[in-house]
Amino acid sequence: MMFRRSLATLVAFACIGVVPPATAAASVQATCTGRDSCLFVADQDYHAGDCTMFHGATWTLRPGSLEFHGIVTSSDDHDHWVMQVQLKDAQGVVSATVLNDSGGGDVFVKYLPDRRDQYAWDAFGHFDRAKYDGIQSIQVWNQC
């Protein structure tokens, strides 16, 4: 497997709306336990439009599957946080896109009805199990 303990990876976040997309990059640490799993943790808050994903959000990869756990909010009522997760190899090439286990293709959506609240978000996805050993980093695209 190409993962190493404390592997620094890049997670790119984009805000797509009526204005041109804005992109911010952040360093994320991966902690891997042998060949069984690899954990990516957001080391800072991420913003897309009116929405915020708080630091500590996690993406856990296992052969063929992804678990996401995070807390999100919005400064506006009735927003939606939209997330897409891509898996990259050592050359930075996208080798797989994670598909939502609940349907919805390659996007994950969390409804944020009230700006005064923070919402726990648990999402589960899958990808081609044969791609697992070649995954070096993840790229996450977000929209609000």
C-alpha positions as CSV (number, residue, x, y, z in Angstrom):
1,M,0.0,0.0,0.0
2,M,1.3,3.5,-0.7
3,F,0.1,5.1,2.5
4,R,2.5,6.1,5.2
5,R,1.9,7.2,8.8
6,S,1.5,11.0,9.0
7,L,1.3,11.3,5.2
8,A,0.6,14.9,4.4
9,T,-2.2,15.1,1.8
10,L,-4.0,17.8,0.0
11,V,-7.7,18.3,0.1
12,A,-9.0,21.0,-2.2
13,F,-12.3,22.7,-1.5
14,A,-14.2,24.7,-4.0
15,C,-17.2,27.0,-3.6
16,I,-19.3,27.0,-6.8
17,G,-22.2,29.4,-7.1
18,V,-23.2,32.4,-9.2
19,V,-19.7,33.8,-8.8
20,P,-16.6,32.2,-10.3
21,P,-15.4,29.2,-8.2
22,A,-13.1,30.0,-5.3
23,T,-10.6,27.3,-4.3
24,A,-8.7,26.9,-1.1
25,A,-6.3,24.1,-0.2
26,A,-5.5,22.6,3.1
27,S,-3.1,20.1,4.5
28,V,-4.7,17.0,6.0
29,Q,-2.9,14.3,7.9
30,A,-3.6,10.6,7.2
31,T,-3.2,7.9,9.8
32,C,-3.1,4.4,8.4
33,T,-3.4,1.2,10.3
34,G,-1.7,-1.4,8.2
35,R,-3.6,-2.2,5.1
36,D,-7.0,-2.1,6.8
37,S,-7.8,1.6,6.9
38,C,-6.6,5.1,6.4
39,L,-8.0,8.1,8.3
40,F,-8.0,11.7,6.9
41,V,-8.7,14.4,9.4
42,A,-9.6,18.0,8.6
43,D,-7.1,20.1,10.7
44,Q,-9.0,23.4,10.2
45,D,-12.5,24.7,9.5
46,Y,-13.5,24.7,5.8
47,H,-15.9,27.2,4.2
48,A,-18.0,27.1,1.0
49,G,-20.4,30.0,0.5
50,D,-22.4,30.5,3.7
51,C,-21.5,27.0,5.0
52,T,-18.8,25.8,7.4
53,M,-17.4,22.3,7.9
54,F,-15.6,22.2,11.3
55,H,-12.1,20.9,11.9
56,G,-12.0,17.3,13.1
57,A,-14.2,16.0,10.2
58,T,-13.0,12.6,9.2
59,W,-12.9,10.5,6.0
60,T,-12.0,6.9,6.7
61,L,-11.0,4.7,3.8
62,R,-11.2,0.9,3.8
63,P,-10.8,-1.3,0.8
64,G,-13.8,-0.3,-1.4
65,S,-15.5,1.9,1.2
66,L,-15.5,5.4,2.7
67,E,-17.1,6.7,6.0
68,F,-17.4,10.4,6.6
69,H,-18.2,12.0,9.9
70,G,-18.3,15.8,10.4
71,I,-20.2,18.7,11.8
72,V,-21.5,21.4,9.4
73,T,-23.5,24.6,9.7
74,S,-24.6,27.6,7.6
75,S,-25.0,31.3,8.3
76,D,-28.2,31.1,6.3
77,D,-31.4,29.1,6.7
78,H,-32.3,26.2,4.3
79,D,-28.8,25.7,2.8
80,H,-27.4,22.4,1.5
81,W,-23.8,21.3,1.9
82,V,-22.8,19.3,-1.2
83,M,-19.7,17.2,-1.2
84,Q,-17.8,15.0,-3.7
85,V,-14.8,12.9,-2.8
86,Q,-12.2,11.8,-5.3
87,L,-9.3,9.4,-4.6
88,K,-5.9,10.2,-6.1
89,D,-2.8,8.1,-6.7
90,A,0.9,9.0,-6.0
91,Q,1.1,11.1,-9.2
92,G,-2.0,13.2,-8.1
93,V,-4.2,11.6,-10.8
94,V,-7.8,10.9,-9.8
95,S,-8.1,7.1,-9.8
96,A,-11.7,6.8,-8.4
97,T,-14.7,8.8,-7.4
98,V,-16.6,7.8,-4.3
99,L,-20.3,6.9,-4.9
100,N,-22.9,7.6,-2.3
101,D,-24.3,4.4,-0.7
102,S,-27.7,6.1,-0.3
103,G,-28.0,6.8,-4.0
104,G,-27.4,10.2,-5.5
105,G,-24.4,9.1,-7.6
106,D,-21.1,10.8,-6.7
107,V,-22.5,13.5,-4.5
108,F,-23.3,13.7,-0.8
109,V,-25.8,16.3,0.4
110,K,-26.6,17.5,3.9
111,Y,-29.6,19.8,4.5
112,L,-29.0,22.7,6.9
113,P,-32.5,24.0,7.8
114,D,-31.6,26.5,10.6
115,R,-28.6,28.8,10.8
116,R,-28.6,28.7,14.6
117,D,-27.8,24.9,14.6
118,Q,-24.8,22.7,13.9
119,Y,-25.5,19.4,12.3
120,A,-23.7,16.1,12.6
121,W,-23.2,14.5,9.2
122,D,-22.5,10.8,8.7
123,A,-22.1,9.7,5.1
124,F,-21.1,6.4,3.6
125,G,-19.8,5.6,0.1
126,H,-18.0,3.0,-2.0
127,F,-15.5,2.8,-4.8
128,D,-13.7,0.2,-6.8
129,R,-11.9,-2.0,-4.2
130,A,-9.1,-2.7,-6.7
131,K,-8.1,1.0,-6.5
132,Y,-7.5,1.0,-2.7
133,D,-3.8,0.1,-2.6
134,G,-2.9,2.9,-5.0
135,I,-4.7,5.7,-3.2
136,Q,-2.3,8.3,-1.9
137,S,-4.6,11.2,-1.1
138,I,-8.2,12.5,-1.3
139,Q,-9.6,15.5,-2.9
140,V,-12.9,16.9,-1.6
141,W,-15.1,19.3,-3.6
142,N,-17.7,21.2,-1.6
143,Q,-20.5,23.5,-2.5
144,C,-23.1,25.4,-0.4
